[in-house]
């Protein structure tokens, strides 16, 4: 990417503003789009034009490119770009956006006019901590947005929108064909207005009368606290723009919550491991762990006689419940380990406790265990090998 001169590809100066860059991109893209240009290298050149516009239309990528020669900057971090897809299934990426635009959305070859803008969808990954606290993410994406030059009307200065003279505003025409069975009538999309029922006598040159153009958009998405993986956040009016001011679709963002190293989420509860040694498990111990919220500390009271794998519930320190002030629980799963750093004096104390419970010498018991089992009817001992 760094070897390409994006300004040269689009034919603009280095100080060109956003509108100039967009106009240059649309002019180039129209002549190179595979639907209209059959040259062997047209598709490759179209990709270069799209790549140049993708970088130069994004403020952060353009700044990185101007300064470092790469849109990702020195650390490899560019904008938070998310791939788009049709919310109702199927692909809906940048190629589909161009197809909708350069096809006009109302060509006579199409079977129906799609004047309303479609909903668009994005996937956004956040951490478990971000899901707990809630967050705002800024994402960049491509969409068909209202045309800047005609304010989405599709009408150039001095022009007007009128009722289609061919279909009289119905959007469909009836065709009569003579067959061996007699006259047959069929109804189809009006080829003059593409089914919209309206025509523009002086269309905007930038958008060719559609009232929308391919555009790189930046939008803030507010993620609510307590969101679960698979849930969606809708940003109204940020989907595909409709033709000549018709209804604009929504941007529907699917949230994927990443797995966390410390916590396992089950519903609104958070499970984590708490490690104590076997002596602490015998007498009980208070253990402080970091909670899911920033700066949060949680006291986990491990009860006396706690067993390995036992769960200790601390209410109110789990994940927030969406649209509520309540929270789930933090559930600590106790991991018991044998201490390996006891001094000889401490070991003697443990032995005395074991002797007291067993009624004999711990050392003597150890000796008996190492010498095997007695044989009935014999003197002496048999050693187990």
N, C-alpha and C positions, 0 to 999 in steps of 0.2 A: 504494500500500500504506500510506503514512504517513497517509492520510486516514481509515482504518478504525480503530475502537477495538476491538482484539481481545479485551480483557477484557469489554467490553459484549456483543460477539457471542456469546461463550461463557457469559455470565452469571455470571462469577466475580469475586472481589475481586482487587485488584492484588497482594496478598500470598498468593494461593492457592498451595498446594504442587502438586507434579507429579501426585499421585493425584487431587486435586480437579479439576485441569484436564482430566485424561483422562476422568474420569467425566462431567464437564459436556460434553465433546466428544462422547462416545458417545451421551449422552442426546439431544443436539441432532441429531447425524448420523442417528440411527435415525428420527427423525420427518421428516427432510428428504431422505433418500436417494431418488433417482428411482424405485427399485423399489416404494416404498411411498407416495410422495407425488406426486400428479399435478398439483399446483398449477403454474401457469405460471412462477412465480418460484422454485420449489423447487430446481431445479438450480443457479441462481445463488446462492441462499442456502446451499446445501450446499457450494459452492465457497468461500464466505466462511468458513464454519465450519471447513473443512479448512485454509484459509490461516491462520486464527487459531491453530488447533492446531499447525500446522507451525512457527509462530514461537514460540509460548509453551511448546512442549515441548522446544525446543532452548535450552540454557542461554546460549550465546553470542548467538543471535539475540534471545532475550528480553531479555538485558542491554542489547544495542544498542538494542532497541525502547524499553525503559524510559528509557534515557538520551538517545537522539538522535531517537526517533520513527520510526526505520526499522530493520529487522532487519539491514541491511547495515552499519550504523555510518557514521561520517563519511567513511571512506575507501572505502566501497563493498565492504568485505570481510566476508562472512558466513561461515557454516560451510562446510566442504568437502562440499557436498551432491552426491550422485551419484544419477543416475536408475537405477532398477532395471529389469531385464528377465528374463524366464524364461530360464534357462540353456539350456533345450532348444529355444528358439525362441519367437517370438511375444511380444506385449507382456506385461509383468508389472509395471505401475506401481502408483501409489497407487489408481487406480480399480479395478484387479483385486483389490487387497488388500481394499478395501471390499466389492466384490462377493462375495468369498469369506466375509467376516465376516457381512455382513447377509443373505446367502443362507443362512448357517448352516453351509454345507459338508455338510449332511445333510438338506436339505429333501426332501420326498416327491416333488417334481417332478424331482429329479435322477436320472440313470440309474445312478449309482454313488456310493458313499461314499468321499471322499478324506480319510481320517483321518490319514494320514502327512503331515508337512509337506514342502513342495516345496523344492528347492534354488533359491536366488536368485542373481542375477549382477549385478555392477557393473563399470563401466569406470573405470580410474584412470590419469590421465596423470602421468608423472614426467619429470624432465630426464635427460639422458644422464649427468650427473655424479652424480645420485641413483642411477641404475641401476648406476654403477660402484662407488659406496661402499656401496650398500644403504641403506635408509631405513625409517622407520616413519611411516605416514600415518594420521591420524585422520579417519574419514569418518562422516557421518550419513546415515541412510537410514530408510525406512519398512518395517515388516514386521508380520506377525501374530506377536506375542510371547506367552509364557505370561501369563495373567491374574494381576495382582498380588493381587487380592482373594481368589481361591480357590487360588492357587499352581498354576494350570494344571489343576486337577482338574475344573473345571466344576460342582462341587458346593458349594452354599451350606452355611453352618453348620447342623448338625442334619440335613442331607440325606444321601443315599447313592446309589450307582450300583448298579443291579440288572439282571438279565437281562431282556431285552425279552420281555414276556408274549405278544406276537403271533407273533414268529418263533422264540421260544425260543433266542435267542442266535445264530441262523444268519445273520441280516442280510438274508435274502431270504425271500420268501413265494411260494407257488404259487397262481396264480389259475386257476380253471376257467371256461371260457366255452362256452356252447352255440351251435353253428353248424349250418349245413345239412349239414355233413359229420360231425356228431356233437360230442362233447365235445372241446375243445381246451385243453391246459394250457400256461400260460406262467409263467415265473419272473421276478420283478422285485424291486427294492429294497424292503425293508420300509418302509412309509410312517411307521411309528411311531418307529423308531430311526434311520432314514436309512441302514441297512445296517451300523451299528456293532455291532448285537447287544446293546447296552446302552442303558438309559434312566436318567435322573436324576429322582428323585422330588421334589427341591427344588433346581432349578438356580440357579447364581450369577446374580444380577441384572445384574452388570456385563458379563459375557460371554455371558449367556443360555445357559449350560450348555456352551459350546464349550471353555472352558478357555484361550482365547486372545483377544486384543484387538488392534486396530490400534495400533501404537506407534512412536514415533520412537526409533531406537537409535543409539548412538555406539559405534564399535568401532575398535580399533587394528589396522592391517594391516601386518605386517612384510614388507618387500620384500627378497629376498635380493640380495646383490651379484652383478652379472653377468647379471641378468635380461634377457631379450630381449622385444621387442614381441610381443604375442600370447600370451605365457605367462600362466598363471593361478596365483593364490595362494588356497588354500582356508582359510577360517576355519570350523572345525567348530562345528556347533550354532548358527550365527547366521543360518540361513535361516528359512523359515516354520515356526512351531511347529505341531505336530500337534494334532488335536482331543483334548481331555481327556487330555493327557499322552502321546499317541502320539509316535512318532519325529519329531524336529525336523530339518529340512533344513539344508544348509550354505550359507554365503555364498561364492560363487566370484568372485574379483576378477580381471578381465582387466587386464593391465598394458600400457599404450601408452607407449613411450619416444619423447619428442619429438626432432625433429631438432636438431642442435647447430650453432652458427655456426662453430665452429673445427674440429670433427672430423666425419669421415664414418665410420660404423661398418660394417665388413664382417666378419661373424662375430664373433670376439673381437679382431680387429685394428682399429686406429684410424688413419685417414689424415688428414694435415694438410699444409698448404702451408708451406714454408720458403723465404724470399726471400733471395737473395744477389746481389751485382752480378757482372758478367762477369769482373772482375779476381779477385774472391774465388773464383769458380768455377774459374779457371785454376789458382790456387795451392792451393785447398782452404781450408776454414775450419770451426771449431767454432761451432755456433749453439746457444744455450740457449733452449728453449721451455717454456712451462707445460704440465704434464701434465694428465690428466683428474682426478686426485686433488687434493684441496685442499692447497695449498702444495708440490706436487710440481714439480720442475724436471728436464727431460730434456735431456741433451747430445746433439746431432745432429752427427756428424762428416761434413761435406760433403767428399768426396774431391777431390784435384786433378784438373783436367780434367773436372769434372762437367758434364753436358749438361742442357739445359732438359727438365723432366719426369722426370728420373732419380729413382728411388726409393731412399731410404736407410732401412734397417730397423734399429730399435732394439728388441731383444728385451726382454720383461718389462715394458713400459710401456703395453700396450694395456688392453683390458677384462678384468676378472677372469673366470675360468671358474667357473661355478656349482658350488658344493660342492667347490671346489678352491682351493689356495693359488697355483696357476699363473695367469699372465696372458698375454694375447696380445701382439702387437708394436705399437709405434708406427711407422708408416711415413710418413716425411717425403717429400713430393713437391717437388723443388727447382724453384723459379721463378727464372730468371736474368734480370736486368735490366741495361741499360747505364747506367753511372754518368753523371750529368749535372752533377756538381759538381767536376770535375777542374780544377786550376789550370793555367795555361799551361805552367808548369814540368813539371807531371806529364804533360801532353799531349806535351811534347817528349820525355820519357822513353819514353812509349808509342810515339811515332813512331820513336825510335831502335831500339826493339825490332823494330818492323815493318820498318824499313830493313834491320836485320841479318838478318831471316828472308827478305826478298825480294831482297836483294843490291842495292838501289838506294835512292834517296831517296823517302821517303813522299810529300813534296810534289811531286816530279817525276812520280811515278806518278799522283798525283791530277791533275796537269796533262795527262798523256797520256790519261787516261780522259775528261777533259772535251773533248779535241780530236777525238775520233772515231777512225776506222780509216783506215790508209794505203791508197792505191789503187795497184795494181801497174801499172807502165809509165808512171806520171806523176810529175812533180815537184810539190812543194807538198802541201798538206793540204786535205782536204775537211771541212768542219764539219757535224756532224750537227745538224739542227734538230729 
